[in-house]
Amino acid sequence: MFTGRSKIIKPEGKDVDEFESRVAQELFNLEMGTSPLKAQLSDLYITAAKAIDVEGGAAKAIVIFVPYKLLTKYQSIQKELVQELEKKFSGHHVVIIAQRTMMKKSYARNRKFNGPRPRSRTLKSVQEAILADLVYPTEIVGKRTRFSVDGSQVIKVHLNPKDQADVELKLDTFSAVYKKLTNKNVQFEFPVVEDKVAAATPSRLAPGARAVGAVCGVHALHNARGDIAGHLGAAASAV
């Protein structure tokens, strides 16, 4: 008889804890129930799950780790799957992150494979990939690092403003999860979109408006030339 245990596969020697069993069971229930996701969930499983406290919030963040090779399939149903799981876990925020392996600089390939360490396995690449997984399906449109005089660093991440209504309440969750996984401070925000009308350039104005502006500019130039000539004449008379 199949149970939720079939929806989680841990590395050899690792035991499944009570919380992971509960997450796996909920995935199994969605697969066996009437959910429209049951067909897609049949081939999916997870590798781990953790509950992380979010500062200033009553709800916890539930981090679900999935095999890297299955990440694309998870992302194709992620929005609907996250909504279903958040209902099951009383509104706790759910995020899905691929299980990646980071290799140290001292990494040496075996006899079968030669060459340098893959760039995708470096610490920086893995942490950047975690950041992208964390906010998916929202896109990261900008990023910068702020350095303080005390030596601390804060990563400022700009998210796509079109998704602000959907993820604005999850920004603290994203920060807490990234801090827990990487020990780095990050702040998520949305860039300010300027008013298109106020920021319009003269080339975007209507032809009539450009013509009026050009005429006014010509008159202003003639007036300025007249004032300069008058000042020069007055100066010559004084001499």
MARPA-446074 format. One record per residue (C-alpha): residue in one letter; z negated, x, y negated. Coordinates in steps of 0.001 Angstrom, whole numbers, plus 500000, padded with zeros to 6 digits. Layout:
<pts>
{'A',{Z,X,Y}}
...
</pts>
This chain:
<pts>
{'M',{500000,500000,500000}}
{'F',{501012,501374,496600}}
{'T',{498397,501667,493855}}
{'G',{498109,503228,490427}}
{'R',{497548,506590,492096}}
{'S',{501303,506808,492658}}
{'K',{501918,506855,488880}}
{'I',{500148,510162,488276}}
{'I',{500981,513513,489837}}
{'K',{498626,516341,488939}}
{'P',{499268,520059,489442}}
{'E',{498045,521384,492747}}
{'G',{494296,521855,492786}}
{'K',{493657,519431,489890}}
{'D',{491755,516208,490481}}
{'V',{492446,512866,488808}}
{'D',{489505,511684,486706}}
{'E',{488411,508109,486099}}
{'F',{490199,507703,482771}}
{'E',{493484,509049,484137}}
{'S',{493211,506635,487058}}
{'R',{492825,503753,484631}}
{'V',{495908,504771,482627}}
{'A',{497938,505202,485801}}
{'Q',{496786,501802,487038}}
{'E',{497936,500115,483824}}
{'L',{501359,501722,484212}}
{'F',{501472,500492,487798}}
{'N',{500510,496971,486704}}
{'L',{503346,496943,484151}}
{'E',{505765,498039,486848}}
{'M',{504605,495399,489306}}
{'G',{504294,492589,486750}}
{'T',{506804,490606,484756}}
{'S',{507218,493184,482018}}
{'P',{510835,493860,480958}}
{'L',{510002,497560,481437}}
{'K',{509400,497299,485191}}
{'A',{512849,498624,486108}}
{'Q',{512559,501688,483862}}
{'L',{509000,502433,484993}}
{'S',{509878,502599,488675}}
{'D',{510913,506274,488479}}
{'L',{508355,507393,485904}}
{'Y',{504938,508959,486325}}
{'I',{502468,510953,484231}}
{'T',{500712,514283,484702}}
{'A',{497515,513751,482662}}
{'A',{495780,511514,480126}}
{'K',{493012,512118,477593}}
{'A',{491000,510071,475129}}
{'I',{490429,511799,471784}}
{'D',{488024,510720,469061}}
{'V',{489567,510026,465656}}
{'E',{487380,510902,462676}}
{'G',{486521,507896,460552}}
{'G',{487921,505381,463024}}
{'A',{486372,503198,465702}}
{'A',{489449,503397,467926}}
{'K',{490285,506435,470026}}
{'A',{493619,508114,470533}}
{'I',{495003,508018,474063}}
{'V',{497242,510983,474798}}
{'I',{499522,510607,477807}}
{'F',{501185,513743,479137}}
{'V',{504463,513311,480962}}
{'P',{506783,515759,482761}}
{'Y',{509236,517413,480390}}
{'K',{512184,516367,482565}}
{'L',{511187,512701,482142}}
{'L',{510589,512820,478380}}
{'T',{514021,511410,477490}}
{'K',{513499,508420,479783}}
{'Y',{510065,507782,478320}}
{'Q',{511402,507968,474759}}
{'S',{514100,505406,475562}}
{'I',{511342,502815,476145}}
{'Q',{508534,504410,474157}}
{'K',{508204,501806,471417}}
{'E',{507840,498903,473865}}
{'L',{505700,500894,476311}}
{'V',{503260,502015,473622}}
{'Q',{502896,498443,472384}}
{'E',{502080,497205,475905}}
{'L',{499545,499970,476560}}
{'E',{497825,499481,473207}}
{'K',{497290,495848,474164}}
{'K',{495725,496929,477453}}
{'F',{493421,499441,475733}}
{'S',{492112,497152,472981}}
{'G',{494148,498527,470120}}
{'H',{493579,502238,470774}}
{'H',{496546,504258,469563}}
{'V',{498727,505674,472344}}
{'V',{500916,508767,472013}}
{'I',{503206,510348,474593}}
{'I',{503683,514121,474785}}
{'A',{505714,516216,477202}}
{'Q',{503871,518721,479374}}
{'R',{505153,522139,478317}}
{'T',{504311,525660,479434}}
{'M',{503712,528366,476845}}
{'M',{504397,531951,477865}}
{'K',{502697,534967,476315}}
{'K',{504496,537921,474786}}
{'S',{503562,539959,477843}}
{'Y',{505508,537567,480071}}
{'A',{507671,539373,482634}}
{'R',{510301,537644,484706}}
{'N',{510402,538081,488449}}
{'R',{513113,539905,490336}}
{'K',{515340,536837,490514}}
{'F',{515537,536324,486735}}
{'N',{515965,538960,484080}}
{'G',{515873,538833,480304}}
{'P',{513436,538112,477493}}
{'R',{510995,535253,477254}}
{'P',{512726,531908,476527}}
{'R',{512371,530947,472874}}
{'S',{511378,527410,473859}}
{'R',{508298,528796,475635}}
{'T',{506841,530638,472629}}
{'L',{503641,529370,471012}}
{'K',{505434,528350,467801}}
{'S',{508189,526448,469601}}
{'V',{505751,524607,471854}}
{'Q',{503571,523549,468916}}
{'E',{506593,522353,466936}}
{'A',{507766,520359,469956}}
{'I',{504312,518769,470276}}
{'L',{504538,517736,466624}}
{'A',{507906,516070,467185}}
{'D',{506682,514262,470318}}
{'L',{503558,513111,468522}}
{'V',{505352,511171,465767}}
{'Y',{508328,509944,467828}}
{'P',{510345,507774,467147}}
{'T',{509634,508648,463514}}
{'E',{511574,511665,462259}}
{'I',{510118,514678,460474}}
{'V',{512110,515158,457247}}
{'G',{510141,518053,455750}}
{'K',{507357,520496,456479}}
{'R',{505472,523190,454603}}
{'T',{502286,525202,455043}}
{'R',{499633,525312,452320}}
{'F',{497384,528387,452153}}
{'S',{493953,528199,450507}}
{'V',{492052,531037,448853}}
{'D',{489523,530976,451696}}
{'G',{492253,531789,454198}}
{'S',{492539,528315,455714}}
{'Q',{495899,526689,456315}}
{'V',{497076,523089,456255}}
{'I',{500474,521995,457519}}
{'K',{502006,519273,455336}}
{'V',{504421,517145,457329}}
{'H',{506728,514639,455617}}
{'L',{507805,511678,457734}}
{'N',{510806,509429,457237}}
{'P',{509827,506797,454615}}
{'K',{511742,504055,456431}}
{'D',{509081,504094,459182}}
{'Q',{506088,504022,456850}}
{'A',{505153,500424,457637}}
{'D',{505135,501131,461385}}
{'V',{503140,504381,461532}}
{'E',{501048,504489,458358}}
{'L',{497939,503355,460236}}
{'K',{498423,506098,462837}}
{'L',{498445,509120,460522}}
{'D',{494777,509942,461160}}
{'T',{495426,509652,464892}}
{'F',{498327,512097,464675}}
{'S',{496179,514595,462777}}
{'A',{493276,514320,465230}}
{'V',{495486,514765,468293}}
{'Y',{497365,517758,466863}}
{'K',{494088,519400,465844}}
{'K',{492696,518897,469350}}
{'L',{495763,520296,471095}}
{'T',{496612,523216,468796}}
{'N',{493456,523813,466704}}
{'K',{495598,523520,463555}}
{'N',{495039,521239,460576}}
{'V',{497923,518957,459665}}
{'Q',{498396,516212,457097}}
{'F',{501090,513582,457461}}
{'E',{502563,511896,454421}}
{'F',{505685,510147,453216}}
{'P',{507865,511646,450445}}
{'V',{508195,509585,447280}}
{'V',{511614,507979,446918}}
{'E',{512722,508071,443289}}
{'D',{514165,505009,441611}}
{'K',{517920,505253,441947}}
{'V',{518504,503541,438606}}
{'A',{516151,505832,436678}}
{'A',{517505,508899,438406}}
{'A',{521166,507963,437939}}
{'T',{523367,510607,436360}}
{'P',{525939,509851,433602}}
{'S',{528719,510126,436184}}
{'R',{527254,507139,438024}}
{'L',{527189,504898,434968}}
{'A',{529791,502236,434290}}
{'P',{532963,503381,432442}}
{'G',{532013,501355,429351}}
{'A',{528575,502967,429195}}
{'R',{530113,506437,429489}}
{'A',{532555,505640,426672}}
{'V',{529770,504476,424360}}
{'G',{527773,507582,425170}}
{'A',{530758,509789,424407}}
{'V',{531372,508113,421012}}
{'C',{527719,508437,420069}}
{'G',{527838,512086,421035}}
{'V',{530870,512717,418801}}
{'H',{529211,511018,415803}}
{'A',{526041,513023,416361}}
{'L',{528081,516244,416434}}
{'H',{529861,515403,413159}}
{'N',{526568,514557,411477}}
{'A',{525050,517813,412638}}
{'R',{528005,519773,411265}}
{'G',{527678,517972,407911}}
{'D',{523987,518822,407688}}
{'I',{524684,522476,408407}}
{'A',{527416,522618,405762}}
{'G',{525107,521008,403188}}
{'H',{522372,523552,403901}}
{'L',{524814,526454,403570}}
{'G',{526108,525085,400255}}
{'A',{522618,524712,398864}}
{'A',{521766,528231,399907}}
{'A',{524890,529628,398173}}
{'S',{524067,527813,394922}}
{'A',{520557,529182,394949}}
{'V',{521904,532717,395227}}
</pts>
